[in-house]
């Protein structure tokens, strides 16, 4: 309850955006991860806005033989995205300009994808992503996504 209250007040902009997405984006909304509300959606990427996490629906997309490895990937992605929730909790209104927007640019720009590929830079080496992994692992005690 305190987690959601702090997210609502201190992290209002991202929590409002996350709530709007949560209500509008189709997907399985039945899952909770710690104090966050998880939506499994059709996008291949994860996203966190306040206490709202959006993750790919690996189970629906995968053939039966591929579901076990994807279940592990999904669990680690939830840990990573939960780390972004903790960033939101800590940094409040600074989360969007210093973490969310740079993270979306790092993930979404084709030129940066080519740069990562040409220089063999892991996606999670970027400060927003490595910090989210670190926070997610410390808070949950589970391993975050690395690849």
N, C-alpha and C positions, 0 to 999 in steps of 0.2 A: 504494500500500500504506500509506504514512504517512497519507494523507488518511483512509482507512477506519479505521486504528488510532486516530487522534485522535478521529474521530467516535464510535467505539465506546466509548472511555474518557471523554473530556471531554464528549461529547454523548450519553451513554448513554440518557437517557430518550427523547429523540426518535428516536434510532437504533433502539432496541427497538420503539417504536411503529411506525416506518417498516418495520422488518423483519416485524413481525406483519402489517401491511397488505400488504406485498409478497407474503407467502406466502398470504394469505387472499383478497385482491381479485382477481377474474378480470380478465384483460387480457393484452395482448401485452407480455411481459417481455424481449424479445430485444434491446432497444436500450440502449446506454450513451451517456452524454453526459459527456465528460471523465471525472471520477472517480465519477460518480453512476450509479445503476441506475434506468432509466426504465421505468415501466409506463404503457402507453396503456390508459386505462380509459373507461368509459361516462359518467362524470361530465363536465359541461361546464366544470368548474373544475380548476385546477392545485393541487397540494399538494406540499410538501417536508417531509420528516422525516428529519433526518440526511442520509445519502447516498442516500436514496430519493426519487425524483421521480415524481409521478403527473400525467399530462397527458391532456387529452381526445384520443380517437381520431378526429381530424378526417377522416382519409382514409376511414374506414369510413362516417362520417356524411354525407360530402359527395357531391354529384353530380360526375361526371367534370370538367365545366367549371369547378367551384369548387375543385378540388384544388390548383392552383398557388398562388392567394392564401392558401389555408389552410395550405399547406406553409410559407410564409413566416411566417405567424402562429404555427404550431407551433414553428418554429425560435426565434423571438423569445420565446415562452413558456418554452421550455427554458432560454434564457439567464437569464430572470427567475427561474425556479425554482432554477436553479443558484446565483443570488445568495443565495437563502434558504439553500441548502446551506452557502455560505460564512459566512453569519450564524451558522449552527449551529456551524460550525468555530471561529469567533472567540469567540462568547459561551457556548458549552457549555451548562451547566445553566440559564443565564439566557435561552436562546433561546425556550423554551416560554412563560414568562410575559411576556416583553417583546417578542417578535416573532410567534411562531406563533399564540398565542391572540388577541392584538389583530388580527392579519391575518384570522383566521377570522371574528371578529366583524365587522370592516369589510366582508368579502366576503359574509357570510351573513345578516346581519340585514336584513329587508325595510325597516325604518325608515331604516337607513343608505343603502340603495339609493335610496329616495325622496329622501333628503336630497341625495345626490350628483346625482340627476337634477334636482331643483328648483333647486339652486345651480350646476349645470353644473360640478361638481367631478370632475376625472378620477380614476378609481380609483387610479391610481399616484401620486397626490399624497400619500396617507397615508404617514407616515414609514417604516413597515415595507416598503411596496412601492417607494417611491422609492429607499430604501437598497438593497433587493434588486436593482433595476435597475442602480444604480450599481456595486455589487460584481460582478454578473454581467457587465456590459460591460467592466469593468477586467480581470477575470480571463480572459475568453474573447476579448476584442477584437471581439466581435460586438454588434449592436444588440439591446436587449431590447424587450419588448412595451410599447407606450405606450397603447393604447386598449382 
